[in-house]
Structure formats: C-alpha cells, structure tokens
Amino acid sequence: MNYKISVIDGDGIGPEVCAAAIAVLNAAGKKSGHKFEFSHVLMGGAAIDACGEPLPKKTVEICKKSGAALLGAVGGPKWDGLPGHLRPEAGLLRIRKALGLYANIRPAILLDALKETCPLRADIRDGGIDIVVVRELTGGIYFGKRNTVSRKNGNDYAYDTEKYSVKEIERIAEKAFEIAKKRKKKIVSVDKANVLDSSRLWRRTVRKMSAEYPDIEVTDMLVDNAAMQLVKNPSQFDVVLTGNMFGDILSDEAAMITGSIGILASASLGKGRFGLYEPIHGSAPDIAGTDRANPIATVLSAAMMLRTSFDLDAEAAAVERAVNAVLKKNIRTADIKENGSEIVGCKRMGEAIAEEILR
Ligand code: NAD
C-alpha cells in the first residue's frame, strides 16, 4: 500500500531528526512492501523566513491530504523577538486547531537498555515504567478567557479561566478508553475536584462514561497526589487521562523519569485516523547542525504513526524492536552515552536502526 506523510522539518535539529526517521520509515517500507510518500512542508521559523508567517495555508492543505504528519521541532533564538502571534510556536497551536487535534498522547516508557538514565532509585525504577499520558490539548485554561486589568491604585490584576464542556471531556476520555482497551485496561483520571468546578464536571463525566467500558478500571486521583505518585511508585500507572494544563506538567514529569528527552515520542490526534507525530523535545538550537541530535524520539513517533494512523502494528513493532536492539548493542548518541558506548551522530543512529530493521 501507499501511505502519504507530510513532513514538517521545522527548525534547529528538526530537519536532522526527520531525515533519520524517514530513513527508518523507508527501511520499514522496504521490509514490508509498503511505500511511504513524503511531502515536505513549512512551519515555524522556516515558514516565517520563507513566507512571513508561522503556518502557511498550503501546509494545512497538504497535511489534510495526507494520512499523517511528522514534525521535527520549531523555534529558535532567531525568532524570539517576534510578537507572540508571529512566533514559530504559534504555528504549533494553529496547526492543532486547523487539523482538529484535541488529544495529545505521550508514552513514557523506560527502555530496558536505558535503565541507568532513570533518575529514580533502582528499587523504584525496577518496578518498570510504561505510562501513556492522554492530555486534552485544545481546551482548558490555555484557551479560556483571560485578561490583565490595570487599576489606578497600581494593584493590577490578571485572570485566566479553566473551562471544560461535557463534550470536550467525553471526546478526550473516549481516546483514553480506546487506548486502555489495548493495554492493561487501567485508567487514572487526574483532576483537582476538591477545589475546581471544572474538575468536578470532569470527574462526573469520566465516571459516567466508565459504565460503557465495564472491563476498564477507572481511578480518580488529585493532581498534587499524581505528581507525587509518579516519582514514588510509577509502575502503578498505565493510562493517565487529564486536562490540558495538568497534562502539560505531568507528561513532562513522566518523561523525565524515563531518562533522556531525546527518546520520547508523542502524537496529537483528532476524530479520524490522521495524527501529527512529533518528538517531545524542542529544536535544540545549541546542537543544531552538528549531527549530535538523538533522533530516537522522532523515530519512535514515526512508529506511533505506523500503528495509530496506518494500522501497521507489525511494522511499528519492528521499528521499536530495532531501536531497542541498537541501544542494547550500546550504540548511542552523546545524550544517552554510557561506559563503553559507541558514540554516533544523528544520521548514523538513523542508519543503524534502519539496518537493524532490514537485518
Ligand atoms: P529543547 O528541547 O530544544 O532543548 C533542551 C535541551 O535538551 C538542550 O540542551 C538540547 O540540546 C537538548 N536536546 C533536546 N532535544 C535533543 C535531542 N533530540 N538530542 C539531544 N539533545 C537534545 O528545549 P529549549 O532549549 O527549551 O527550546 C529550544 C527551542 O525549541 C525554543 O525555541 C522552544 O520554543 C522550542 N520548542 C519547540 C517545541 C516543539 O516544536 N514542539 C517544543 C519545545 C520547545
């Protein structure tokens, strides 16, 4: 089969990590007889330089005609002085909106070969970490009504509003239930229902929905407790369902306990099969252009794409197996090096994973 993929290379290390992921996808295609067609499109700083705006219309149009999009990263010091709506990161928020991507899926898995990079105590770490954070992406306080009000007496004030509707909660919870079905059938729904009305509605709605999924165990947890439990006993978590701001914070915490930022993948999903797949790291301007970036987060994002948007489970597993095999051979980029590692650059790491797939 032919699969159409839009590639948003972006800025900084974006083009380097995307090139490595493309090499891996081509190997997976060669092995399985599928063909991946890539269309490179602009977003972020690269788009600002080329057309004066962070998200050109053409990018959205091409993405809409693709089965999935792969994104490197956007942003960098060159564009930091621009007003908010013209900054590269504005492209990210806009593309999520334009493509109706309301669910952010972030797996945090401690790979066996990278156990030593986990900052937690060995007895905690050895319980295993394999968590998927399902974060609502287009609602809540980041999109609510806000203002900064000046007062004559100088005591200015500002406010932001957390707002969720039943429909918004239902559609993100549905994603979590669907993901949990294919995993350990356990969801922890995180909120702040002891204080916030929006959280109490969240809790009621998720509870009500859980009746439709009798084989899935749903537990509620307050966000402050969840932050503690993630470092105290991460193996208790399987799927974590939460809103935009809590998910922003908890998914970074979950990422950190699994080691390097260079290996963590993510997907942003909407109603249909289309997804935007991207590493969780930024454009790393400090190492851009030096072939020192770790492409594994982007490669694993591509594996998520194969499984989620294209239903190619076996091919996705082959990519993940190849990543593990290369790491077990102690072939590493500098950010995850250990004693005796063969240290390789971004390009070589991509090639090594591709070769492992074709072995
Ligand atoms: P960053 O993730 O780019 O970098 C943080 C640190 O991690 C740096 O030292 C970097 O060298 C290292 N690092 C990141 N990815 C790596 C990789 N794949 N391999 C090896 N090392 C890696 O975060 P930052 O420095 O806060 O942000 C830099 C730029 O990226 C900013 O303009 C920011 O707005 C942007 N950003 C973009 C996204 C995105 O596109 N989704 C996400 C976060 C930050």
Boltz pocket constraint, residues with backbone or C-beta under 6 A from the ligand:
constraints:
  - pocket:
      binder: B
      contacts: [[A, 13], [A, 17], [A, 72], [A, 73], [A, 74], [A, 75], [A, 76], [A, 77], [A, 89], [A, 92], [A, 261], [A, 262], [A, 278], [A, 279], [A, 280], [A, 281], [A, 282], [A, 283], [A, 284], [A, 285], [A, 286], [A, 287], [A, 292], [A, 293], [A, 294], [A, 295], [A, 297], [A, 335]]
      max_distance: 6.0
